[in-house]
């Protein structure tokens, strides 16, 4: 959002800004000999001067005409005025506060700019004033110094270790960024401010709750730790494909049209699907796209630690009952449990009472695996989840381990039997990161995300383990290699009959190289 640069009449300058004005002038100091020492503004602290003059590589805020301390003070002044206005008008909504805040910020920055010019320094340009207004607005109503990164569609991950900030991009190598806050305390303040703005006030980074996990307004996921690490640690994982369907993933090169048709038919035929891969490969994006193929008349429950699927906000999706876990307040009750905490396994029993036809778990990572597998077994089918695993085959081992760790005394044999009866399909997504490489022509590499294996679980096999077959997998033949998923064999008779009943054309599985439009162009062979 861009702050409106228009401002009404200007009240008297606030006296508390005097020191901030002097600090701001350090970046505008005249060249040596252009004025007498007495005419120079008072020097600022070395740290502030360094912030204003020497940004880290990849910096953005160094382009502002003032140091961060000035923006913080302007934010404070505007915040007081907005709070006073909200107190005077008890009916003011959050959107009203933001709109009123735009007006107040414009006035406050205009006051600053007038006094700044009155010192004899070159006045700010219109562009600089607008940039300053936006910076103050971001500090007060958005994510502060994080906002430009959140606004960049090519940013995938933001990794913060105190004052060290690294940004992962989708289209170029990772890059160091200037500090998000001038101190650890300010960084923690910013994270808690973001939590409050997002309506997640019960989540905070404090000595009592040193870990914080939350969603951001754009659907990104934030994880932070403080007090149990030497410096505050913050990781923000972006979701750049929110609202996209299977056809959009075809255009992105994650799947081809044959895979899209197969996944669509599997969802509509009510197959239980597990999407697996490592971190940041696009599991949630594929799960969200697949879930949009559920008929709109169906009632679906979603269960997530932090909302990432946002199916309950999708006008093109099914009817959704969305549940989100809740973190504790840091205290423990008489039974030793964290007070106020609601885990996914706590929420599962209630979710099952909501007259649902399918259940979707954003990510299975703990003891919620057992009710998830039971729901797949006992319901009509069509449930889905994501899981961290390094291959399609290893997903069986991962699910087994989680069942054994659930603490209910389940044996390995029973866990394997439950998996074999519950899961119909495993989809594995692979990531090939070549952003640090260049090809023979000097062109930089990029990240490639694609489905490489689709495995059907066909029942209970030898020694009680799930039997399986690869419906899609890479192919190498006659000097050609395709690392992405291409058809390998027909699914089992029952599976094939079920997907044909909803319109799938089995001839699509007779194309040995699938329907990938272009060969995978990588710097190094895959």
C-alpha positions as CSV (number, residue, x, y, z in Angstrom):
1,X,0.0,0.0,0.0
2,X,1.4,3.5,-0.9
3,X,0.8,6.3,1.6
4,X,-1.2,9.2,0.2
5,X,1.3,12.1,-0.1
6,X,-1.3,14.8,0.2
7,X,-1.4,16.5,3.5
8,X,-3.8,19.2,5.0
9,X,-2.8,22.2,7.2
10,X,0.3,21.9,9.2
11,X,0.2,22.2,13.1
12,X,3.1,23.5,15.1
13,X,6.2,21.2,15.0
14,X,6.4,18.8,17.9
15,X,9.3,19.7,20.2
16,X,10.2,16.1,20.9
17,X,11.3,15.8,17.2
18,X,14.1,18.4,17.7
19,X,16.8,15.8,18.5
20,X,15.7,13.6,15.7
21,X,15.9,16.4,13.2
22,X,19.5,17.1,14.2
23,X,20.3,13.4,13.9
24,X,18.8,13.3,10.4
25,X,21.1,16.1,9.2
26,X,24.2,13.9,9.6
27,X,23.6,12.4,6.1
28,X,23.2,15.9,4.7
29,X,26.3,17.5,6.2
30,X,27.9,19.9,3.8
31,X,31.3,19.2,2.3
32,X,34.3,20.4,4.4
33,X,34.9,24.1,4.2
34,X,31.4,24.9,3.0
35,X,30.2,26.2,6.4
36,X,31.7,27.0,9.8
37,X,31.6,24.3,12.5
38,X,29.1,26.3,14.5
39,X,26.7,26.0,11.6
40,X,26.9,22.2,11.5
41,X,24.2,20.1,13.2
42,X,25.1,18.2,16.4
43,X,26.8,14.9,15.6
44,X,24.8,11.7,16.0
45,X,26.0,8.5,17.6
46,X,28.4,6.4,15.5
47,X,25.9,3.6,15.2
48,X,23.3,5.9,13.7
49,X,25.8,7.4,11.3
50,X,26.9,4.0,10.2
51,X,23.3,3.0,9.6
52,X,22.7,6.0,7.5
53,X,26.0,5.9,5.5
54,X,27.1,2.3,5.2
55,X,24.3,-0.1,4.4
56,X,25.0,-3.8,4.0
57,X,24.9,-5.3,0.5
58,X,21.4,-5.6,-0.7
59,X,20.3,-2.7,1.4
60,X,17.1,-0.7,0.7
61,X,16.7,1.6,3.7
62,X,20.0,3.4,3.1
63,X,18.2,5.2,0.2
64,X,16.0,6.9,2.8
65,X,17.0,10.5,3.5
66,X,17.2,9.9,7.2
67,X,18.5,7.4,9.7
68,X,16.2,4.8,11.3
69,X,16.1,6.7,14.6
70,X,14.1,9.5,12.9
71,X,11.6,7.1,11.4
72,X,11.2,5.4,14.8
73,X,10.5,8.8,16.4
74,X,8.0,9.8,13.6
75,X,6.3,6.5,14.1
76,X,6.0,7.1,17.8
77,X,4.5,10.6,17.3
78,X,2.0,9.3,14.7
79,X,1.1,6.4,16.9
80,X,0.2,8.6,19.8
81,X,-2.1,10.8,17.6
82,X,-3.8,7.7,16.1
83,X,-4.3,6.2,19.6
84,X,-5.8,9.5,20.8
85,X,-8.2,9.6,17.8
86,X,-9.2,6.0,18.3
87,X,-9.9,6.6,22.0
88,X,-12.0,9.6,21.2
89,X,-14.0,7.6,18.7
90,X,-14.8,4.2,20.1
91,X,-16.4,3.0,16.9
92,X,-13.2,3.3,14.8
93,X,-12.4,0.1,13.0
94,X,-9.0,-1.1,12.1
95,X,-9.4,0.1,8.5
96,X,-10.6,3.5,9.8
97,X,-7.4,3.6,12.0
98,X,-5.3,2.9,9.0
99,X,-7.0,5.6,6.8
100,X,-6.8,8.1,9.7
101,X,-3.2,7.1,10.2
102,X,-2.4,8.0,6.6
103,X,-3.6,11.5,7.2
104,X,-1.7,11.8,10.4
105,X,1.6,10.4,9.0
106,X,1.4,12.8,6.1
107,X,1.0,15.7,8.5
108,X,3.8,14.5,10.7
109,X,6.2,14.0,7.9
110,X,5.3,17.4,6.4
111,X,6.2,19.0,9.7
112,X,9.5,17.3,9.7
113,X,10.3,18.2,6.1
114,X,9.5,21.9,6.8
115,X,11.8,22.1,9.8
116,X,14.4,20.1,8.0
117,X,14.5,22.6,5.2
118,X,14.5,25.5,7.7
119,X,18.0,24.4,8.8
120,X,19.4,25.6,5.6
121,X,19.9,22.1,4.1
122,X,18.6,21.2,0.7
123,X,14.9,20.4,1.1
124,X,13.6,16.9,0.5
125,X,12.3,16.1,-2.9
126,X,8.7,15.0,-3.4
127,X,9.9,11.5,-4.0
128,X,12.0,11.5,-0.8
129,X,9.0,12.8,1.3
130,X,6.7,10.1,-0.2
131,X,9.4,7.5,0.6
132,X,9.6,8.7,4.2
133,X,5.8,8.6,4.5
134,X,5.7,5.0,3.3
135,X,8.5,4.0,5.7
136,X,6.6,5.5,8.7
137,X,3.4,3.9,7.5
138,X,5.1,0.5,7.2
139,X,6.5,0.9,10.7
140,X,3.1,1.8,12.2
141,X,0.7,-0.4,10.3
142,X,2.7,-3.0,8.4
143,X,5.9,-5.0,8.9
144,X,8.4,-2.1,9.2
145,X,11.7,-2.7,7.6
146,X,10.6,-6.2,6.5
147,X,7.8,-4.8,4.3
148,X,9.9,-4.2,1.1
149,X,11.1,-7.8,1.3
150,X,7.5,-9.1,1.8
151,X,6.4,-6.9,-1.2
152,X,9.1,-8.5,-3.5
153,X,7.4,-11.4,-5.4
154,X,10.8,-13.0,-6.0
155,X,11.7,-13.4,-2.3
156,X,11.3,-16.9,-1.0
157,X,12.9,-16.9,2.5
158,X,14.1,-14.3,4.9
159,X,16.6,-15.6,7.5
160,X,17.5,-13.3,10.4
161,X,20.2,-13.9,13.0
162,X,20.3,-10.7,15.0
163,X,21.7,-8.1,12.7
164,X,22.6,-10.6,10.0
165,X,20.0,-10.9,7.4
166,X,20.1,-13.2,4.4
167,X,17.4,-13.3,1.7
168,X,16.7,-16.3,-0.6
169,X,15.4,-15.4,-4.0
170,X,13.7,-17.6,-6.7
171,X,15.5,-15.9,-9.6
172,X,19.0,-15.2,-8.3
173,X,21.5,-16.2,-5.6
174,X,20.9,-15.5,-1.9
175,X,21.9,-12.0,-0.8
176,X,22.9,-10.4,2.4
177,X,20.6,-7.6,3.5
178,X,21.0,-4.7,6.0
179,X,19.8,-5.2,9.6
180,X,16.0,-5.2,9.9
181,X,16.3,-3.4,13.3
182,X,19.0,-1.4,15.0
183,X,19.1,-3.7,18.1
184,X,17.9,-7.1,19.2
185,X,15.3,-5.5,21.4
186,X,13.9,-3.5,18.5
187,X,13.8,-6.7,16.4
188,X,11.8,-8.5,19.1
189,X,9.5,-5.4,19.3
190,X,8.9,-5.6,15.6
191,X,8.0,-9.3,15.6
192,X,5.6,-8.8,18.5
193,X,4.1,-5.8,16.7
194,X,3.5,-7.9,13.6
195,X,1.8,-10.6,15.7
196,X,-0.5,-8.0,17.3
197,X,-1.4,-6.5,13.9
198,X,-2.2,-9.9,12.5
199,X,-4.8,-10.5,15.2
200,X,-2.6,-13.1,16.9
201,X,-2.1,-11.2,20.1
202,X,-1.9,-14.4,22.1
203,X,1.3,-15.2,20.3
204,X,4.3,-13.2,21.5
205,X,8.1,-13.6,21.8
206,X,8.8,-13.2,25.5
207,X,11.0,-14.8,28.2
208,X,8.0,-17.0,29.1
209,X,7.4,-18.0,25.5
210,X,10.8,-18.0,23.7
211,X,9.4,-19.6,20.6
212,X,6.9,-18.0,18.2
213,X,5.2,-19.4,15.2
214,X,2.6,-17.5,13.3
215,X,1.2,-16.5,9.9
216,X,1.6,-13.2,8.2
217,X,-1.1,-11.3,6.4
218,X,0.2,-12.4,3.0
219,X,0.1,-16.1,4.0
220,X,3.9,-16.3,4.8
221,X,4.9,-18.3,7.8
222,X,7.1,-16.8,10.5
223,X,9.1,-18.8,13.1
224,X,11.2,-17.0,15.7
225,X,13.2,-17.8,18.8
226,X,14.6,-15.4,21.5
227,X,16.3,-16.0,24.8
228,X,17.2,-19.6,24.0
229,X,19.6,-18.5,21.2
230,X,22.6,-16.1,21.3
231,X,20.7,-13.7,19.1
232,X,17.1,-13.5,18.0
233,X,16.4,-16.0,15.2
234,X,13.7,-15.3,12.7
235,X,12.8,-17.2,9.6
236,X,10.0,-16.1,7.2
237,X,9.0,-18.6,4.5
238,X,7.0,-17.0,1.7
239,X,4.0,-18.6,-0.2
240,X,4.2,-17.0,-3.6
241,X,1.6,-19.2,-5.2
242,X,-1.5,-18.6,-3.0
243,X,-4.7,-18.9,-5.0
244,X,-3.1,-20.9,-7.9
245,X,-4.6,-24.1,-9.3
246,X,-3.1,-27.1,-11.0
247,X,-3.1,-25.4,-14.4
248,X,-1.0,-22.6,-12.9
249,X,1.5,-25.1,-11.6
250,X,1.7,-26.5,-15.1
251,X,2.7,-23.1,-16.4
252,X,5.3,-22.8,-13.6
253,X,6.8,-26.1,-14.7
254,X,6.1,-28.0,-11.4
255,X,3.9,-30.6,-13.1
256,X,2.8,-31.3,-16.7
257,X,-0.7,-31.5,-18.1
258,X,-0.7,-35.3,-17.7
259,X,0.2,-35.1,-14.0
260,X,-2.4,-32.3,-13.5
261,X,-5.1,-34.5,-15.0
262,X,-4.0,-37.5,-12.9
263,X,-3.9,-35.5,-9.6
264,X,-7.3,-33.9,-10.4
265,X,-8.9,-37.2,-11.1
266,X,-7.3,-38.7,-7.9
267,X,-8.8,-35.9,-5.8
268,X,-12.2,-36.2,-7.4
269,X,-12.1,-40.0,-7.0
270,X,-11.5,-39.5,-3.3
271,X,-8.1,-41.0,-3.1
272,X,-6.1,-40.3,0.1
273,X,-3.0,-38.3,-1.0
274,X,0.3,-37.6,0.9
275,X,2.5,-34.9,-0.7
276,X,6.1,-35.2,0.4
277,X,9.5,-33.4,-0.1
278,X,12.0,-31.4,1.8
279,X,11.5,-27.8,3.1
280,X,10.6,-25.1,0.7
281,X,10.0,-27.4,-2.3
282,X,6.3,-26.4,-2.8
283,X,4.4,-29.1,-0.9
284,X,1.8,-26.6,0.4
285,X,1.4,-25.0,-3.0
286,X,0.6,-28.4,-4.6
287,X,-1.7,-29.3,-1.7
288,X,-3.5,-26.0,-2.0
289,X,-3.9,-26.4,-5.8
290,X,-5.0,-30.0,-5.5
291,X,-7.6,-29.1,-2.9
292,X,-9.2,-26.6,-5.3
293,X,-10.3,-29.6,-7.3
294,X,-12.6,-30.7,-4.5
295,X,-16.2,-30.1,-5.5
296,X,-17.5,-26.9,-4.1
297,X,-20.5,-28.7,-2.6
298,X,-18.3,-30.8,-0.3
299,X,-17.7,-29.8,3.4
300,X,-13.9,-30.1,4.2
301,X,-12.0,-29.6,7.4
302,X,-8.5,-28.1,7.4
303,X,-6.1,-28.4,10.3
304,X,-2.9,-26.3,10.5
305,X,-0.4,-25.0,13.0
306,X,-0.6,-21.7,11.2
307,X,-3.0,-21.0,8.3
308,X,-1.1,-21.5,5.1
309,X,-3.6,-23.1,2.8
310,X,-6.2,-20.4,3.2
311,X,-8.8,-22.6,1.6
312,X,-11.4,-21.0,3.9
313,X,-10.8,-17.7,2.0
314,X,-10.9,-19.2,-1.5
315,X,-14.1,-18.3,-3.3
316,X,-13.4,-21.1,-5.9
317,X,-12.8,-23.8,-3.3
318,X,-15.1,-26.1,-1.3
319,X,-16.9,-25.3,1.9
320,X,-14.2,-25.3,4.5
321,X,-14.1,-25.5,8.3
322,X,-10.6,-24.2,9.2
323,X,-8.9,-25.1,12.5
324,X,-5.6,-23.5,13.6
325,X,-3.4,-24.6,16.5
326,X,-2.8,-22.3,19.4
327,X,0.4,-21.7,21.3
328,X,0.6,-21.6,25.1
329,X,1.0,-18.6,27.3
330,X,4.3,-20.1,28.7
331,X,2.8,-21.4,32.0
332,X,2.2,-25.0,32.9
333,X,-0.8,-26.4,34.7
334,X,-1.0,-28.9,37.5
335,X,-0.7,-31.7,35.0
336,X,2.5,-30.3,33.5
337,X,0.9,-29.3,30.2
338,X,1.4,-25.9,28.7
339,X,-1.6,-23.8,29.6
340,X,-3.6,-22.5,26.6
341,X,-1.8,-24.7,24.1
342,X,-3.9,-26.5,21.5
343,X,-2.0,-28.9,19.3
344,X,-3.3,-30.4,16.1
345,X,-3.9,-33.7,17.9
346,X,-5.9,-31.8,20.5
347,X,-8.1,-30.3,17.8
348,X,-8.6,-33.5,15.7
349,X,-11.4,-35.0,17.8
350,X,-13.4,-31.8,17.5
351,X,-12.7,-31.5,13.8
352,X,-14.1,-35.0,13.4
353,X,-17.5,-33.9,14.9
354,X,-18.0,-31.2,12.2
355,X,-19.8,-33.4,9.6
356,X,-16.9,-33.3,7.2
357,X,-16.4,-35.4,4.1
358,X,-12.6,-34.9,3.9
359,X,-9.8,-33.7,6.2
360,X,-6.7,-31.8,5.1
361,X,-3.8,-31.5,7.4
362,X,-1.3,-28.8,6.3
363,X,1.7,-30.7,7.6
364,X,1.9,-33.9,9.6
365,X,4.9,-33.6,11.9
366,X,3.9,-35.2,15.2
367,X,1.4,-37.4,16.9
368,X,-1.5,-36.0,14.8
369,X,-0.4,-38.6,12.3
370,X,-2.4,-41.4,14.1
371,X,-5.8,-39.6,13.9
372,X,-5.0,-38.5,10.4
373,X,-4.4,-42.1,9.2
374,X,-7.5,-43.3,11.1
375,X,-9.5,-40.5,9.4
376,X,-8.2,-41.7,6.0
377,X,-9.2,-45.3,6.9
378,X,-12.6,-44.6,8.4
379,X,-14.0,-41.8,6.2
380,X,-15.1,-41.7,2.6
381,X,-11.6,-41.1,1.4
382,X,-10.2,-38.0,-0.3
383,X,-8.2,-36.7,2.7
384,X,-4.8,-35.1,2.1
385,X,-1.7,-33.9,4.0
386,X,2.0,-32.9,3.5
387,X,5.0,-34.6,5.1
388,X,8.7,-34.0,5.3
389,X,10.5,-36.9,3.6
390,X,13.5,-37.3,1.3
391,X,11.8,-39.6,-1.2
392,X,8.5,-41.2,-2.0
393,X,9.7,-44.5,-0.5
394,X,11.0,-42.9,2.6
395,X,7.6,-41.4,3.3
396,X,6.5,-44.8,4.5
397,X,9.4,-44.9,7.0
398,X,8.7,-41.4,8.1
399,X,5.0,-42.1,8.8
400,X,6.0,-45.3,10.7
401,X,8.4,-43.3,12.9
402,X,5.8,-40.7,13.7
403,X,3.3,-43.4,14.6
404,X,5.8,-45.0,17.0
405,X,6.7,-41.6,18.5
406,X,3.0,-40.8,19.2
407,X,3.2,-42.3,22.6
408,X,0.2,-44.6,22.4
409,X,2.1,-47.9,22.4
410,X,1.6,-48.7,18.7
411,X,3.8,-51.4,17.3
412,X,5.7,-51.1,14.0
413,X,3.7,-53.9,12.5
414,X,0.4,-52.1,13.4
415,X,1.8,-48.8,12.1
416,X,2.7,-50.3,8.7
417,X,-0.7,-51.9,8.4
418,X,-2.4,-48.7,9.2
419,X,-0.4,-46.8,6.5
420,X,-1.1,-49.5,3.9
421,X,-4.8,-49.3,4.5
422,X,-5.0,-45.5,4.7
423,X,-2.7,-44.0,2.0
424,X,-3.5,-44.4,-1.7
425,X,-1.0,-42.0,-3.3
426,X,2.3,-40.4,-2.5
427,X,3.5,-37.5,-4.6
428,X,7.2,-36.5,-4.2
429,X,8.4,-33.0,-5.1
430,X,12.0,-32.3,-5.8
431,X,14.0,-29.1,-5.7
432,X,17.1,-28.5,-7.8
433,X,18.8,-25.2,-6.7
434,X,21.2,-23.8,-9.2
435,X,21.1,-20.1,-8.2
436,X,24.8,-20.2,-7.2
437,X,25.8,-21.6,-10.7
438,X,26.2,-20.0,-14.1
439,X,26.0,-21.8,-17.5
440,X,28.5,-21.8,-20.3
441,X,27.1,-18.5,-21.6
442,X,27.4,-16.8,-18.2
443,X,23.7,-16.9,-17.5
444,X,22.8,-17.5,-13.9
445,X,21.0,-20.7,-12.8
446,X,17.7,-20.8,-11.1
447,X,15.6,-23.0,-8.8
448,X,13.7,-25.9,-10.4
449,X,10.8,-27.4,-8.5
450,X,9.0,-30.3,-10.0
451,X,7.2,-33.6,-9.2
452,X,9.6,-36.5,-9.8
453,X,7.7,-39.5,-8.4
454,X,4.1,-40.5,-7.9
455,X,3.7,-43.7,-6.0
456,X,0.6,-45.8,-5.5
457,X,0.2,-47.8,-2.3
458,X,-1.5,-50.9,-3.4
459,X,-2.2,-52.6,0.0
460,X,-0.4,-54.9,2.4
461,X,2.5,-56.7,0.9
462,X,5.3,-59.0,2.2
463,X,6.1,-59.0,5.9
464,X,3.1,-56.7,6.5
465,X,4.8,-53.8,4.7
466,X,2.8,-51.5,2.3
467,X,3.2,-52.7,-1.3
468,X,3.7,-50.0,-3.8
469,X,4.4,-49.2,-7.5
470,X,5.7,-46.1,-9.3
471,X,3.0,-44.7,-11.6
472,X,5.2,-41.7,-12.5
473,X,9.0,-41.5,-12.2
474,X,12.1,-40.2,-14.1
475,X,13.0,-42.0,-17.3
476,X,16.3,-42.6,-19.1
477,X,16.2,-44.2,-22.5
478,X,18.1,-44.0,-25.8
479,X,20.5,-41.4,-24.6
480,X,17.7,-39.2,-23.3
481,X,17.0,-38.5,-19.6
482,X,13.9,-36.9,-18.1
483,X,14.4,-36.3,-14.3
484,X,10.8,-35.1,-14.0
485,X,7.9,-37.5,-13.5
486,X,6.7,-39.3,-16.6
487,X,4.3,-42.2,-16.9
488,X,5.8,-45.6,-16.0
489,X,2.8,-48.0,-15.6
490,X,-0.9,-48.1,-15.2
491,X,-2.2,-47.8,-11.6
492,X,-3.9,-50.9,-10.1
493,X,-7.2,-52.0,-11.6
494,X,-9.4,-50.5,-8.8
495,X,-7.5,-47.2,-8.8
496,X,-7.7,-46.9,-12.6
497,X,-11.4,-47.7,-12.7
498,X,-12.1,-45.1,-10.0
499,X,-10.3,-42.2,-11.8
500,X,-11.8,-43.2,-15.2
501,X,-15.2,-42.9,-13.6
502,X,-14.5,-39.2,-13.0
503,X,-13.3,-38.6,-16.5
504,X,-9.6,-39.5,-16.6
505,X,-8.3,-40.7,-20.0
506,X,-6.0,-43.7,-19.6
507,X,-4.2,-42.9,-22.9
508,X,-2.4,-40.1,-21.2
509,X,-0.4,-42.7,-19.3
510,X,0.8,-44.2,-22.6
511,X,3.0,-41.2,-23.4
512,X,6.5,-42.4,-22.3
513,X,7.9,-38.8,-22.0
514,X,4.7,-37.3,-20.5
515,X,3.5,-33.9,-21.7
516,X,6.3,-31.7,-20.5
517,X,6.4,-28.8,-23.0
518,X,10.1,-28.1,-22.8
519,X,13.1,-30.1,-21.6
520,X,14.4,-29.2,-18.2
521,X,17.1,-26.6,-18.7
522,X,19.7,-27.0,-16.0
523,X,23.3,-25.8,-15.6
524,X,24.4,-29.2,-14.4
525,X,22.9,-32.6,-15.5
526,X,20.2,-33.8,-13.1
